[in-house]
Amino acid sequence: MKHLVLVHGAFHGPWCFDPLLAPLRERGIAVTTPELPLSSLAEDVAAVRRELDRLAAEPPDRNPGPVVLLGHSYGGAVVTAVGTHPAVERLVLLCALAPDDGEPPNGGPVEISERFLTALRGRPDGSLEVDAARAAELFYPDAAPDAAAAAVRRLRPGNTGRPGERIERAAWRVRPTEYVVCADDPIILPVSQRGLAARTGAKVHEIPGDHSPFLARPEALAELLARIAGGGRG
């Protein structure tokens, strides 16, 4: 059995992957969804590392097997930083950042849409939040309106790296990597995703739709992830 660890992006939490859990488990994939504090890159990396340490320490009869580590959006920077962990067999970057050695979380050929940048709001503590009136059209344009509205209510402010934070060793340089391009993403522009995927040397999978396929098309995404993880049926 493979174990898929799903790392969420900025403003979100593990809840965003809820629609994927049953479809993945039906396909024989064990799933873990750690929560990032979204306080700094270092603290987010530490949260995922603790989860990987816990999984690696499970006794053989409970250990679900090699970890496929997925990062969505900003979560791609987190898994790039922590994916050298010995429990990790493979990386999956889902419309995600993929910085290189010595780069900040958003390093590389990253192009964020102006529509998204103008929806960001700074807070007195230095964190960022997304204008709630515009969040659904940016994060979830393909989702059912009620599902998108429910997700918007759960968004939270946070940091995606403090000034001066850098990637020490990019895991995609030492782990097999797959990149899932979301062809209609209104946040991380698809041309940018393709550039990041090419730079990492990842095997590329392209799917239609927005920045959040786990909400809009969970069955199709689960089928793709199960094939990547090697646990698909048939």
Secondary structure, DSSP 4 states (H G I P E B T S, - for coil): -EEEEEE--TT--GGGGHHHHHHHHHTTEEEE-PPP--S-HHHHHHHHHHHHHHHHTS-TTT---SEEEEEETTHHHHHHHHTTSTTEEEEEEES-----TT--TT-SS--B-HHHHTTEEE-TTS-EEE-HHHHHHHH-TTS-HHHHHHHHHH---B-S--TT---SS-GGGTS-EEEEEETT-SSB-HHHHHHHHHHHTPEEEEE-S-S-HHHH-HHHHHHHHHHHHT----
